[in-house]
Amino acid sequence: MTSGGARGNAGRVADPNALRRERTGDSASWTLLVSFDGKAPEWPLSENLENGDREMTIWARLWTRPQASEWLRLGLEDEVALYARYLAEAEAPDASSAVRTLVKQHQELLGLSTAGLNRLRWQLPAGDATKAEPAAKRKSSSRARLKVVGNDE
């Protein structure tokens, strides 16, 4: 087995707010996703007798996400359907690790994971429920932090 070479997920995570992103000619632009108000496309795969209802539930839920507009633009309907199928199969208690690995890989491919969003350079809308809430604001001055300590006189 050879060592070295390029690795897809190696290196620092891209930062959309980095100062160097503003350079002219920088091809690494970020896409701000917008809420998708469209309708889910027709199911592209053959029918699954085992998990058909669960697949349809996942399919419908996926098309309410902001990433859906980009999936349509890029023609990823089949990949989204396969993800729904793999996820329905991976939910079973006796699911193989191979199926669960496929789910993880598809999450990144479709921008459903944080790593996938960063790799695709997609930003979720500010009001999206899937975005984490900001941490509580801390007191900034050392004087304010010392006010917490009581006076032992």
C-alpha positions as CSV (number, residue, x, y, z in Angstrom):
1,M,0.0,0.0,0.0
2,T,1.4,3.4,-1.0
3,S,1.5,6.3,1.4
4,G,1.0,9.9,0.8
5,G,-1.1,11.6,-1.8
6,A,-4.1,13.9,-1.7
7,R,-6.8,13.2,0.9
8,G,-10.3,14.7,0.4
9,N,-11.0,15.6,4.0
10,A,-7.5,16.6,5.1
11,G,-6.6,20.0,6.3
12,R,-8.4,22.8,8.1
13,V,-12.1,23.3,7.8
14,A,-13.0,26.1,5.5
15,D,-14.2,29.3,7.2
16,P,-16.8,31.4,5.3
17,N,-15.8,34.5,7.4
18,A,-12.0,34.2,6.7
19,L,-10.4,37.5,5.6
20,R,-8.6,35.9,2.7
21,R,-11.9,34.8,1.2
22,E,-12.4,38.4,-0.1
23,R,-9.5,38.2,-2.6
24,T,-10.3,38.9,-6.2
25,G,-10.3,35.9,-8.3
26,D,-10.9,33.5,-5.4
27,S,-12.9,30.6,-6.8
28,A,-13.8,29.3,-3.4
29,S,-17.1,31.1,-2.9
30,W,-19.7,30.1,-0.5
31,T,-23.4,29.6,-1.3
32,L,-26.0,30.8,1.2
33,L,-28.8,28.3,1.0
34,V,-32.3,29.6,1.0
35,S,-35.4,27.9,2.4
36,F,-36.8,25.5,-0.1
37,D,-40.6,26.0,-0.7
38,G,-40.9,23.6,-3.6
39,K,-42.5,20.3,-3.8
40,A,-40.7,17.0,-3.4
41,P,-40.0,15.5,-6.8
42,E,-41.4,12.1,-7.8
43,W,-39.7,9.1,-6.2
44,P,-37.0,8.0,-8.8
45,L,-36.3,4.5,-7.6
46,S,-38.1,1.2,-7.8
47,E,-40.5,0.4,-5.1
48,N,-39.2,-1.2,-1.9
49,L,-41.6,-3.6,-0.3
50,E,-39.8,-3.7,3.1
51,N,-39.3,-0.1,4.0
52,G,-41.4,1.7,1.4
53,D,-43.5,3.8,3.9
54,R,-40.5,4.8,5.9
55,E,-38.5,5.8,2.8
56,M,-41.4,8.0,1.7
57,T,-41.5,9.7,5.1
58,I,-37.7,10.4,5.0
59,W,-38.0,11.5,1.3
60,A,-40.7,14.1,2.1
61,R,-38.8,15.4,5.2
62,L,-35.5,15.7,3.2
63,W,-37.2,18.0,0.6
64,T,-38.1,20.5,3.3
65,R,-34.4,21.3,4.0
66,P,-32.6,24.3,2.6
67,Q,-30.2,21.9,0.7
68,A,-33.1,20.8,-1.5
69,S,-32.8,23.7,-3.9
70,E,-29.1,22.8,-4.6
71,W,-30.0,19.1,-5.0
72,L,-32.5,20.1,-7.7
73,R,-30.0,22.4,-9.4
74,L,-27.3,19.7,-9.4
75,G,-29.7,16.9,-10.3
76,L,-29.1,14.8,-7.2
77,E,-32.6,13.4,-6.9
78,D,-31.4,9.8,-7.3
79,E,-28.7,10.4,-4.6
80,V,-31.3,11.8,-2.2
81,A,-33.6,8.8,-2.8
82,L,-30.7,6.4,-2.2
83,Y,-29.9,8.2,1.0
84,A,-33.5,7.8,2.1
85,R,-33.4,4.1,1.3
86,Y,-30.1,3.6,3.1
87,L,-31.3,5.5,6.1
88,A,-34.4,3.5,6.4
89,E,-32.4,0.3,6.2
90,A,-29.7,1.6,8.7
91,E,-32.4,2.3,11.3
92,A,-33.0,-1.4,11.8
93,P,-31.3,-2.8,14.9
94,D,-29.6,-5.5,12.9
95,A,-28.3,-3.2,10.1
96,S,-24.8,-3.9,8.8
97,S,-22.0,-1.5,9.4
98,A,-21.6,-1.2,5.6
99,V,-25.1,0.4,5.3
100,R,-24.4,2.7,8.2
101,T,-21.2,3.8,6.5
102,L,-23.2,4.5,3.3
103,V,-25.5,6.7,5.3
104,K,-22.6,8.7,6.6
105,Q,-21.0,9.1,3.2
106,H,-24.3,10.2,1.7
107,Q,-24.8,12.7,4.5
108,E,-21.5,14.4,3.5
109,L,-22.3,14.1,-0.3
110,L,-25.7,15.8,0.1
111,G,-24.5,18.5,2.6
112,L,-26.5,17.1,5.5
113,S,-23.6,16.9,7.9
114,T,-21.4,19.8,9.1
115,A,-18.4,18.3,7.2
116,G,-20.5,18.1,4.0
117,L,-21.7,21.7,4.3
118,N,-18.1,22.9,4.7
119,R,-16.8,20.7,1.8
120,L,-19.6,22.0,-0.5
121,R,-19.2,25.5,0.8
122,W,-22.8,25.8,1.7
123,Q,-24.1,28.0,4.5
124,L,-27.5,27.4,6.1
125,P,-29.9,30.4,6.4
126,A,-29.6,32.2,9.7
127,G,-33.1,31.3,10.9
128,D,-32.8,27.6,10.1
129,A,-33.7,25.3,13.0
130,T,-30.8,23.0,12.3
131,K,-28.3,25.7,13.0
132,A,-26.9,25.7,16.6
133,E,-27.8,28.4,18.9
134,P,-25.0,30.8,19.8
135,A,-23.3,30.3,23.1
136,A,-24.2,32.5,26.0
137,K,-22.3,35.8,26.0
138,R,-19.5,35.9,28.5
139,K,-18.4,38.9,30.4
140,S,-15.4,40.4,28.6
141,S,-13.5,42.4,31.2
142,S,-11.3,41.0,34.0
143,R,-12.9,43.5,36.3
144,A,-16.4,42.1,35.6
145,R,-15.1,38.6,36.2
146,L,-13.7,39.5,39.5
147,K,-17.0,40.9,40.7
148,V,-18.2,37.3,41.0
149,V,-15.7,36.7,43.8
150,G,-17.0,37.7,47.2
151,N,-15.3,40.0,49.7
152,D,-14.1,38.0,52.8
153,E,-13.8,41.0,55.1
